[in-house]
Amino acid sequence: MTPETSKAAVRSRRGAAPNLSLLEAAIERGGLHPHFHAKYSVASRRITGVEALARIAGPQAALMSPAPYVELAERNNRIDALTLAMARGVASHVADFNRIASVPCSINISPVSLDRPDFAAQIASVIAETGLACSQFTLEISEARDAIYGPHASATMATLRDLGFGLAVDDFGAGTTNIDRLRQFPFTEVKIDPAFTRLAMQEAFAKAAMVSCVKLAKDLGFRVVAEGIETQEMLDFMKWLGVDEAQGFLFSRPMSPGAFRELLKQR
C-alpha cells in the first residue's frame, strides 16, 4: 500500500471532510437528525433525563458526528443557526416524548454563542414554538476544547437562567477547566467527562481529583452527572461519591427518537 493509498483509507474511515455545503444542508434543509442518550438516576437506575445528540446527514445519507461541523460553523459565523436548527428539531421530539413522560432534556451549545447578546432570546423563542417551557431544558457548554468565554457570556448566561434554562459544564475534566468558572458563572450542573471517569478507576491521583471535584460541585449546589459508565464497578463508585445521574453503555446507547420513545414507555 502506497502512502497516498494509506492516507485515502484513513480519510475513508473518518468520513468526508466537513464542507459548507453539507453544513448549510444541515441548517436549512433538514440535514440534522437528533439522537437521544438517556440519563439515569444513580440511586434508582431509572430514566431521569435525556441528552440530545446531533447527527448530520452526509453523502449517501450516512449520519456523521457533528464535531467537525461545529468547528466549521464557528469559523463561518453559522454556529447560532446550527444550534437553533438543532434545538427546533429536539424540542419537537421532546413534545412528543412528553405524551409518555416529561423528562428534562439537555442540548449542547457552543461557548461562542454565549457572546451573542441575542442568543438567549432566540433559543427561548425556538422552545416556545413547541409550547414547551425553557425549564425543561439544560444547555451544555463543552470544556473539551478549552472554551473561551467572551465579554458578554456572563450576561447571556444570566438571561438564560432567568428564562428557566439550566446550564451545564460539559466534558468536565477533559480540558483545562478553570475551577473558578464554577463560581463565576450561573451553572446548575457539572458533567464529568468519560475519560476522567475511566482514569479515576485506574489511577489513585485521578480518583482523588474526582473525589475533590465532585465534593466541590455538590458543595456549590450543582447537579453532578457522570458520563461513560460502562461497568457496575464504575456505577458503584459514582454512587459512593454521591453523583446524581449517569450515562453510559451500562444503561443504554444513543438512539433514534423512535427508539427512545419506546424506552420511555418501559421506565
C-alpha positions in Angstrom: 0.0 0.0 0.0 1.4 3.4 -1.0 1.4 6.3 1.4 -1.2 8.0 -0.8 -3.4 4.9 -0.6 -3.0 4.7 3.1 -4.0 8.3 3.6 -7.1 7.8 1.5 -8.1 4.7 3.6 -7.8 6.8 6.8 -9.9 9.5 5.3 -12.5 7.0 4.2 -12.7 5.5 7.7 -13.1 9.0 9.2 -15.7 10.1 6.7 -15.7 13.0 4.3 -14.1 16.3 5.4 -16.7 18.8 6.6 -17.8 21.3 4.0 -20.0 24.4 3.9 -22.5 22.7 1.5 -23.3 19.9 4.0 -23.4 22.4 6.8 -26.0 24.6 5.1 -28.0 21.4 4.2 -28.0 20.6 7.9 -29.1 24.1 8.9 -31.6 24.9 6.1 -32.8 21.6 4.6 -33.4 19.2 7.3 -30.0 17.6 7.4 -29.8 17.4 11.2 -31.0 14.2 12.9 -31.3 14.3 16.7 -30.4 11.1 18.6 -31.1 10.8 22.3 -28.9 9.4 25.1 -30.8 8.6 28.3 -29.7 9.8 31.7 -30.3 7.6 34.7 -30.6 8.1 38.4 -27.5 6.6 40.1 -29.6 5.7 43.1 -32.6 4.1 41.4 -31.3 3.3 37.9 -34.5 4.9 36.4 -34.5 7.3 33.5 -34.4 10.8 34.9 -33.5 12.8 31.8 -32.0 12.7 28.3 -29.3 14.3 26.2 -29.9 15.3 22.6 -27.0 14.5 20.3 -26.8 15.9 16.8 -26.1 13.7 13.8 -25.5 15.3 10.4 -26.6 13.7 7.1 -23.6 13.2 4.9 -23.1 11.6 1.4 -25.2 8.6 0.7 -27.4 9.6 3.7 -24.7 8.4 6.2 -25.1 10.0 9.6 -21.9 11.7 10.9 -20.7 13.2 14.1 -21.3 16.9 14.3 -17.9 17.8 15.9 -16.1 18.9 12.7 -19.2 20.8 11.6 -19.4 22.7 14.9 -15.9 23.9 14.4 -16.7 24.8 10.8 -19.8 26.7 11.9 -17.9 28.6 14.5 -15.3 29.7 11.9 -18.0 30.8 9.4 -20.4 32.6 11.8 -23.1 29.9 11.5 -22.9 28.3 14.9 -26.0 30.0 16.2 -28.0 29.0 13.2 -26.8 25.4 13.6 -27.6 25.3 17.3 -31.1 26.8 16.8 -31.9 24.3 14.0 -30.9 21.5 16.3 -32.9 22.9 19.2 -36.0 23.2 17.0 -35.8 19.6 16.0 -35.1 18.4 19.5 -38.0 20.4 21.0 -40.4 18.9 18.6 -39.4 15.4 19.7 -39.4 16.3 23.4 -43.0 17.5 22.9 -43.8 14.0 21.5 -41.9 12.3 24.4 -44.0 14.4 26.9 -47.1 12.4 25.9 -45.4 9.5 27.6 -43.4 11.1 30.3 -41.9 14.6 30.9 -38.2 14.3 31.3 -35.6 17.1 31.3 -33.6 17.3 28.1 -30.0 18.6 27.6 -28.9 20.4 24.4 -25.3 21.1 23.6 -24.3 24.7 22.7 -21.1 26.4 21.7 -19.4 28.8 24.1 -19.2 31.1 21.1 -22.9 31.6 21.2 -22.7 32.9 24.8 -21.0 36.0 23.5 -24.1 36.9 21.3 -26.4 39.2 23.2 -29.5 38.0 21.3 -28.8 34.2 21.6 -30.8 33.8 24.8 -34.0 35.3 23.2 -33.5 33.3 20.0 -33.3 29.9 21.7 -36.1 30.7 24.1 -38.3 31.6 21.1 -37.4 28.2 19.4 -38.5 26.3 22.5 -41.7 28.4 22.8 -42.7 27.5 19.2 -43.4 23.9 20.5 -45.3 25.1 23.6 -42.7 23.8 26.0 -41.1 25.5 28.9 -37.4 26.5 28.9 -37.2 25.0 32.4 -37.4 21.5 30.8 -34.0 22.1 29.0 -30.4 22.3 30.2 -27.8 23.8 27.8 -24.5 22.0 28.0 -21.3 24.0 27.3 -18.3 21.9 26.4 -14.9 22.4 28.1 -13.2 19.8 25.9 -11.6 22.4 23.6 -10.6 24.8 26.4 -13.6 27.1 25.9 -13.0 30.8 26.0 -15.9 32.9 27.3 -16.3 36.3 25.7 -17.2 39.6 27.5 -21.0 39.1 27.0 -21.0 35.5 28.3 -21.9 36.3 31.9 -24.9 38.4 30.9 -26.1 35.9 28.3 -25.9 33.1 30.9 -27.8 35.2 33.5 -30.5 35.8 30.9 -30.7 32.1 30.1 -31.1 31.3 33.8 -33.8 33.9 34.2 -35.7 32.3 31.3 -35.6 29.0 33.1 -32.8 27.1 31.3 -30.3 25.0 33.3 -26.6 25.4 32.4 -24.1 22.6 32.5 -20.4 22.4 32.3 -19.9 19.6 29.8 -16.8 17.4 29.4 -15.5 18.4 32.9 -12.0 17.0 33.3 -11.3 16.8 29.6 -9.7 20.2 29.1 -8.2 22.8 31.4 -11.4 23.7 33.1 -10.9 26.7 35.4 -12.5 25.7 38.7 -13.2 29.4 39.3 -15.6 29.3 36.4 -18.0 27.2 38.5 -18.1 30.1 41.0 -18.1 33.0 38.4 -21.0 31.8 36.2 -24.5 30.6 37.0 -24.1 26.9 36.2 -26.5 24.3 37.6 -24.9 21.1 36.6 -21.4 19.5 36.1 -21.0 16.6 33.6 -17.9 14.5 34.2 -16.0 13.6 31.0 -15.9 9.8 30.2 -12.1 9.8 30.0 -11.9 11.3 33.5 -14.3 8.7 34.8 -12.2 5.8 33.3 -9.0 7.3 34.6 -10.4 7.6 38.1 -10.9 3.8 38.1 -7.2 3.2 37.2 -5.1 5.9 39.0 -5.1 7.0 42.6 -4.3 10.6 41.7 -7.2 10.8 39.2 -9.5 9.2 41.8 -8.6 11.7 44.4 -9.1 14.5 41.9 -12.5 13.3 41.0 -13.5 13.0 44.7 -12.4 16.6 45.3 -14.2 17.8 42.1 -17.5 16.1 43.0 -17.4 17.4 46.5 -16.8 20.9 45.3 -19.6 20.7 42.8 -22.0 19.3 45.4 -21.0 21.9 48.0 -21.8 24.6 45.4 -25.2 23.1 44.9 -24.7 21.7 41.4 -26.2 18.5 40.0 -23.5 16.1 39.0 -23.7 13.7 36.0 -21.1 11.1 35.2 -20.6 10.1 31.6 -19.1 6.9 30.2 -20.4 4.5 32.8 -19.7 1.1 31.4 -19.4 -1.3 34.4 -21.1 -2.0 37.7 -17.9 -1.1 39.4 -17.9 2.4 37.9 -21.6 2.9 38.9 -20.9 1.7 42.5 -18.1 4.3 42.7 -20.3 7.1 41.4 -23.0 6.1 43.9 -20.4 6.2 46.7 -19.3 9.7 45.5 -22.9 11.0 45.6 -23.2 11.6 41.9 -26.8 12.3 40.9 -27.1 10.9 37.3 -25.1 8.7 34.9 -24.9 8.0 31.2 -23.2 5.1 29.5 -23.3 1.8 27.8 -24.1 0.0 31.1 -27.6 1.5 30.7 -28.1 2.3 27.1 -26.6 3.8 23.9 -27.6 6.9 22.0 -30.7 6.0 19.9 -33.2 7.3 17.4 -36.2 9.3 18.6 -38.5 6.3 18.0 -36.3 4.0 20.0 -36.1 6.4 22.9 -39.8 6.8 22.8 -40.2 3.1 23.3 -37.6 3.1 26.1 -39.6 5.8 27.9 -42.6 3.5 27.8 -40.7 1.0 29.9 -39.4 3.4 32.6 
